[in-house]
Amino acid sequence: MQLLDSNSVAVLRTAEPKIRSNDVYFPFRQENNFFYLTGIDEPDYFLIIAPRKVEFNNGMFSSLLFAPFKKYDTLFISEEEIILDKTKFYEIFTQLLKNTQIIYISAPEYKNINDWLNNKIYLSEKVAKNTLREKFPNLQIKNVATLVSRLREVKSQNEIANLQKAIEITGDGIIRAIKKCKPDMYEYEIQAEIEYEFTKQGSTGTGYLSIIASGENSLILHYNKNNRKMQAGDILLIDVGAEYNWYSADITRSIPVSGKFTEAQKKVYSTVLKAQKEAINIIKPGVTFQELNNKAKQVIEEAGFGKYIQHSVSHCIGLDVHDISSSDTLKAGMVITVEPGIYIPKITEDLPLEFCGFGIRIEDDVLVTENGFRILSDEIPKEIEEIENLMKKY
């Protein structure tokens, strides 16, 4: 409310249920900004936030939630908050726009959606906005994420608790996979072990498609076929994240399928681990993502692997695994990843053969504190000796 000026209004709606065919529904996933502001994980709601207030039934309200038919009678939550039947939405919405200069909406640029702005069916978002501008020529239409990102990037204690739980579940899944891993297993068997642990512990799903990448597949950043038979001598890169109460972890570990790293694998792994630790050690409010990236890159370049970097080292996590943020600068309360990687192709003229054909990435989730950082995933093994000992015992 404080981010909106008196001539603007925020209007959000829930995500729509996805139908595959013949009335088979995909699991419903709420639009994240709507969920963040309301906590509602059901479809068919609207939300209006209006600083200059909306008149209804002799009252003036700044927050109006419109619920599905017969879900609620009119409920006065407070002097400024009310829940209404959703059939009243378009009447109030149209009246509100007559004296509004800026509207912030939650709808992304999908090609085919329900045009809820104009109460029509299946128009492109671009057409929907243009239709609205024709009705209200002076209206500016903006994405509500530009405002909500400033709120979502700094996590509340409750959000941090949800992320911590998601990380702990993810860690248990990874440890289970490390114990089970051996040559001649298929990648999907490791995925099944990990996601079994997620489900067992009450995870609401995975924050993204699990990456279980062995051998040369570890060179593919977003590999998710997970169907290769693992072989002795392979590196297995595991990049997974349990979701808990809609908040997603994002953790990567790289392990030797045979249970012991080769000397070449150790050298690459040690370089990545050193780069990660040095980047984490400079985390504090005011540091930029670019500075984290530069620190990790410096370590990798000094070790002679600079040309095998494929990505930057950090992003926010939260309701989205790549969560929204409003700037490049770290703030206390942000939760970020630190994930350097080295990816050496099968054939390169620069390195001996034993260094080629695998990728190594190490990723942890880190809370930015008032004076520094706290590694939320610190209990998940990542030292060479820890991993090898864990694999040796089972």
Summary of the structure (lengths in Angstrom):
residues: 394
radius of gyration: 24.4
end to end distance: 55.0
largest distance: 79.3
contacts: 1283
relative contact order: 0.11
helix: 33%
strand: 24%
